[in-house]
């Protein structure tokens, strides 16, 4: 593979893949439409479609997820942006004009998940629907959105990890990425005539692992032992995935001025918390079944 790359190129050298002139978006007149936003929107539509299918299958209010799609999507995107800005305030505090500019990225999944969970809770209370049962359908769609959304990171040349020479190693021209995401370790491998960085494609790792998690949840959903168990599987599974993937990313959001990656810490908390909740609820169910057997 060549040592000099053009600004729009992306390469996977050990897979023999070299993509040229991969655009970040298109212009319609003078208006720029970023593929990042388009892919995020398509991911939301795909996710809502799957969640709605599962909700209808369970006999819930017909097309429930499409009814609440507008506020849910808006508040989830808002939550994702607020979360990102809060933990990257050192930058946005002096760039207030960029607070609402999400075309170039800057959405944190955890923020969107938190906002989405809260929105659904309020709506379920108003509609008098079982929250945990509805969340079992919601998280299936949520994973679809996350899997598709990671390809928005690909077109944006963001969410990558440190240096690697493994089979999935990805090369990105330096001029195509945000300089704040380029670490000293990455730059130490940029020598001579080389004008690119070679990184872990963490967007691909996370998307692939999320697809496996979705498949497991989909196959298990008809065998769940209690309402909310699929949601717990999502929280624990995604928390574990994010814990490991976040550890190699170069664009980690940190807690204050510490070196603690907030998403990595939250992922670990979710995994441990979900595991404990699963064990406790199953123990309660088992005890209840034994008591009922004695009564019979």
C-alpha positions as CSV (number, residue, x, y, z in Angstrom):
1,X,0.0,0.0,0.0
2,X,1.1,3.6,-0.7
3,X,2.7,5.7,2.0
4,X,0.9,8.9,1.0
5,X,-2.8,9.1,1.2
6,X,-5.3,11.6,-0.2
7,X,-7.6,13.4,2.3
8,X,-10.7,11.3,1.4
9,X,-9.0,7.9,1.5
10,X,-9.5,5.1,4.0
11,X,-7.5,1.9,4.0
12,X,-7.4,-1.5,5.7
13,X,-3.9,-2.6,4.6
14,X,-4.0,-6.2,6.0
15,X,-7.4,-6.8,4.4
16,X,-6.2,-5.5,1.1
17,X,-8.9,-2.8,1.1
18,X,-8.2,0.8,-0.1
19,X,-11.1,3.1,-0.5
20,X,-10.6,6.4,-2.3
21,X,-12.5,9.7,-2.1
22,X,-14.9,8.5,0.7
23,X,-17.0,11.6,1.3
24,X,-18.2,12.9,4.7
25,X,-21.4,14.1,3.1
26,X,-22.9,15.8,0.1
27,X,-24.0,19.3,-0.8
28,X,-27.5,20.1,-2.0
29,X,-27.1,23.7,-3.2
30,X,-25.1,25.5,-0.5
31,X,-26.4,23.2,2.2
32,X,-24.1,20.4,3.4
33,X,-25.7,17.1,4.5
34,X,-23.3,15.0,6.6
35,X,-23.6,11.2,6.1
36,X,-23.1,11.0,9.9
37,X,-26.6,12.6,10.5
38,X,-28.2,10.6,7.7
39,X,-26.9,7.3,9.1
40,X,-27.9,8.2,12.6
41,X,-31.5,9.0,11.3
42,X,-31.6,5.7,9.4
43,X,-30.5,3.9,12.5
44,X,-33.3,5.4,14.5
45,X,-35.8,4.4,11.9
46,X,-34.5,0.9,11.7
47,X,-34.5,0.6,15.5
48,X,-38.0,1.9,15.9
49,X,-39.2,-0.5,13.2
50,X,-37.8,-3.5,15.1
51,X,-39.0,-2.3,18.5
52,X,-42.5,-1.7,17.0
53,X,-42.6,-5.1,15.5
54,X,-41.8,-6.8,18.8
55,X,-44.2,-4.6,20.7
56,X,-47.0,-5.5,18.2
57,X,-46.2,-9.2,18.5
58,X,-46.6,-9.0,22.3
59,X,-50.0,-7.4,21.9
60,X,-49.1,-3.9,23.2
61,X,-50.8,-0.8,21.8
62,X,-50.5,-1.0,18.1
63,X,-47.7,1.0,16.6
64,X,-46.8,2.4,20.0
65,X,-43.2,3.2,19.1
66,X,-44.2,5.1,16.0
67,X,-46.6,7.2,18.0
68,X,-43.9,8.4,20.4
69,X,-41.1,8.4,17.8
70,X,-40.8,12.2,17.4
71,X,-40.3,13.2,21.1
72,X,-38.3,10.1,21.7
73,X,-35.9,10.8,18.9
74,X,-35.6,14.5,19.6
75,X,-35.0,14.0,23.4
76,X,-32.5,11.2,22.8
77,X,-30.4,13.2,20.4
78,X,-30.6,16.2,22.8
79,X,-29.5,13.9,25.7
80,X,-26.6,12.6,23.6
81,X,-25.4,16.1,22.8
82,X,-25.8,17.4,26.4
83,X,-23.9,14.4,27.8
84,X,-21.1,15.0,25.3
85,X,-20.8,18.7,25.9
86,X,-20.8,18.3,29.7
87,X,-17.8,15.9,29.6
88,X,-16.0,17.9,27.0
89,X,-16.7,21.3,28.5
90,X,-13.0,22.3,28.4
91,X,-13.5,22.7,24.7
92,X,-17.1,23.8,24.3
93,X,-16.8,26.4,27.1
94,X,-14.7,28.5,24.8
95,X,-16.6,27.4,21.6
96,X,-20.2,28.2,22.5
97,X,-21.0,28.8,18.9
98,X,-20.5,25.0,18.3
99,X,-22.9,23.8,21.0
100,X,-25.7,22.8,18.6
101,X,-23.5,21.8,15.7
102,X,-23.7,18.0,15.5
103,X,-23.1,17.5,11.8
104,X,-19.4,16.8,12.6
105,X,-20.1,14.4,15.4
106,X,-20.3,14.9,19.1
107,X,-23.1,12.6,20.2
108,X,-22.5,10.4,23.2
109,X,-24.6,7.2,23.1
110,X,-24.9,6.9,26.9
111,X,-26.5,10.4,27.0
112,X,-29.0,9.3,24.4
113,X,-29.7,6.1,26.2
114,X,-30.3,7.9,29.5
115,X,-32.6,10.5,27.9
116,X,-34.5,7.8,26.0
117,X,-35.0,5.6,29.1
118,X,-36.4,8.6,31.1
119,X,-38.7,9.6,28.2
120,X,-40.1,6.1,27.9
121,X,-40.6,5.9,31.6
122,X,-42.7,9.1,31.7
123,X,-44.7,8.1,28.6
124,X,-45.4,4.6,30.1
125,X,-46.6,6.2,33.3
126,X,-49.0,8.4,31.4
127,X,-50.2,5.6,29.2
128,X,-50.3,3.2,32.1
129,X,-48.1,0.6,30.4
130,X,-45.6,-1.8,32.0
131,X,-42.3,0.0,31.8
132,X,-40.0,-3.0,32.1
133,X,-42.0,-5.0,29.5
134,X,-41.9,-2.1,27.1
135,X,-38.2,-1.7,27.6
136,X,-37.6,-5.3,26.6
137,X,-38.9,-4.3,23.2
138,X,-37.1,-0.9,23.1
139,X,-33.6,-2.2,23.7
140,X,-33.8,-4.5,20.7
141,X,-34.4,-1.4,18.5
142,X,-31.8,0.6,20.4
143,X,-29.1,-1.9,19.5
144,X,-30.1,-1.7,15.8
145,X,-29.7,2.1,16.0
146,X,-26.3,1.8,17.7
147,X,-25.0,-0.8,15.2
148,X,-26.0,1.4,12.3
149,X,-24.9,4.6,14.0
150,X,-21.3,3.4,14.3
151,X,-21.0,3.6,10.6
152,X,-21.6,7.3,10.9
153,X,-18.4,7.4,12.9
154,X,-16.7,5.7,10.0
155,X,-17.7,8.3,7.5
156,X,-16.7,11.0,10.0
157,X,-13.3,9.4,10.6
158,X,-13.8,9.4,14.3
159,X,-14.2,7.0,17.3
160,X,-10.9,5.2,16.6
161,X,-8.4,3.7,18.9
162,X,-4.6,3.8,19.4
163,X,-2.0,2.3,17.2
164,X,-2.3,-1.3,16.0
165,X,-0.9,-3.6,13.4
166,X,-3.6,-6.3,13.7
167,X,-5.6,-7.6,10.8
168,X,-8.3,-5.0,11.2
169,X,-5.8,-2.0,11.3
170,X,-7.3,1.1,9.6
171,X,-5.3,4.0,8.1
172,X,-6.7,7.5,8.0
173,X,-5.0,10.6,6.6
174,X,-4.0,13.0,9.3
175,X,-5.7,15.9,7.6
176,X,-9.1,14.0,7.7
177,X,-9.3,13.5,11.5
178,X,-9.7,15.8,14.5
179,X,-6.3,16.7,15.8
180,X,-7.4,16.3,19.4
181,X,-8.0,12.6,18.7
182,X,-4.5,12.0,17.6
183,X,-2.3,10.9,20.5
184,X,1.5,11.1,20.9
185,X,1.6,7.3,20.5
186,X,-0.1,7.5,17.1
187,X,2.2,10.4,16.0
188,X,5.3,8.3,17.0
189,X,4.5,6.0,14.1
190,X,4.2,8.8,11.6
191,X,7.7,9.0,10.1
192,X,9.3,9.9,6.8
193,X,6.8,10.4,4.0
194,X,3.9,8.8,5.8
195,X,0.9,11.2,6.2
196,X,-1.5,8.9,7.9
197,X,-2.2,7.2,11.3
198,X,-2.9,3.5,11.7
199,X,-5.5,2.8,14.3
200,X,-7.9,0.3,15.9
201,X,-11.3,0.7,14.1
202,X,-13.2,0.7,17.4
203,X,-16.4,1.7,15.6
204,X,-16.2,-1.6,13.9
205,X,-15.4,-3.6,17.0
206,X,-18.3,-2.1,18.9
207,X,-20.7,-2.5,16.0
208,X,-19.8,-6.1,15.5
209,X,-20.0,-7.0,19.2
210,X,-23.4,-5.2,19.4
211,X,-24.6,-7.3,16.5
212,X,-23.7,-10.5,18.4
213,X,-25.4,-9.1,21.6
214,X,-28.5,-8.3,19.5
215,X,-28.6,-11.9,18.1
216,X,-28.3,-13.4,21.6
217,X,-31.1,-11.2,22.9
218,X,-33.3,-11.9,19.9
219,X,-33.0,-15.6,20.3
220,X,-33.6,-15.5,24.1
221,X,-36.5,-13.0,24.1
222,X,-39.2,-15.7,24.0
223,X,-37.5,-17.6,26.9
224,X,-37.1,-14.7,29.3
225,X,-37.9,-15.5,33.0
226,X,-39.2,-12.1,34.0
227,X,-40.3,-8.7,32.6
228,X,-37.2,-6.5,32.1
229,X,-34.8,-9.4,31.7
230,X,-34.0,-8.5,28.0
231,X,-33.4,-4.9,29.1
232,X,-31.0,-6.2,31.8
233,X,-29.2,-8.2,29.2
234,X,-28.7,-5.1,27.1
235,X,-27.5,-3.0,30.0
236,X,-25.0,-5.6,31.2
237,X,-23.9,-6.8,27.7
238,X,-23.4,-3.3,26.3
239,X,-21.8,-2.1,29.5
240,X,-19.2,-4.9,29.2
241,X,-18.6,-4.2,25.5
242,X,-18.2,-0.5,26.1
243,X,-15.9,-1.1,29.0
244,X,-13.3,-2.9,26.8
245,X,-13.8,-0.9,23.6
246,X,-13.6,2.5,25.5
247,X,-10.3,1.4,26.9
248,X,-8.5,1.7,23.5
249,X,-10.3,4.8,22.1
250,X,-8.4,8.0,21.8
251,X,-11.4,10.3,22.2
252,X,-12.4,9.3,25.7
253,X,-14.6,11.7,27.7
254,X,-13.0,12.1,31.1
255,X,-14.4,12.9,34.5
256,X,-13.3,16.5,35.3
257,X,-9.5,16.7,35.2
258,X,-9.0,13.0,36.2
259,X,-7.8,10.3,33.8
260,X,-11.0,8.3,34.4
261,X,-13.0,7.6,31.2
262,X,-16.6,8.2,32.2
263,X,-18.1,5.8,29.6
264,X,-15.7,3.0,30.7
265,X,-16.6,3.5,34.4
266,X,-20.3,3.6,33.6
267,X,-20.0,0.5,31.5
268,X,-18.5,-1.4,34.3
269,X,-21.2,-0.2,36.8
270,X,-23.9,-1.3,34.4
271,X,-22.4,-4.7,33.9
272,X,-22.0,-5.4,37.6
273,X,-25.3,-3.8,38.5
274,X,-27.2,-5.8,35.8
275,X,-25.5,-9.1,36.9
276,X,-26.5,-8.5,40.5
277,X,-30.1,-7.6,39.5
278,X,-30.3,-10.7,37.4
279,X,-29.2,-13.0,40.2
280,X,-31.4,-11.3,42.8
281,X,-34.6,-11.4,40.7
282,X,-34.0,-15.0,39.7
283,X,-33.5,-15.9,43.3
284,X,-36.8,-14.2,44.3
285,X,-38.6,-16.0,41.5
286,X,-37.1,-19.4,42.5
287,X,-38.1,-18.8,46.1
288,X,-41.6,-17.8,45.1
289,X,-42.0,-21.0,43.0
290,X,-40.8,-23.2,45.9
291,X,-43.4,-21.5,48.3
292,X,-46.1,-22.1,45.7
293,X,-45.1,-25.8,45.4
294,X,-45.4,-26.2,49.1
295,X,-48.8,-24.6,49.2
296,X,-50.0,-26.9,46.4
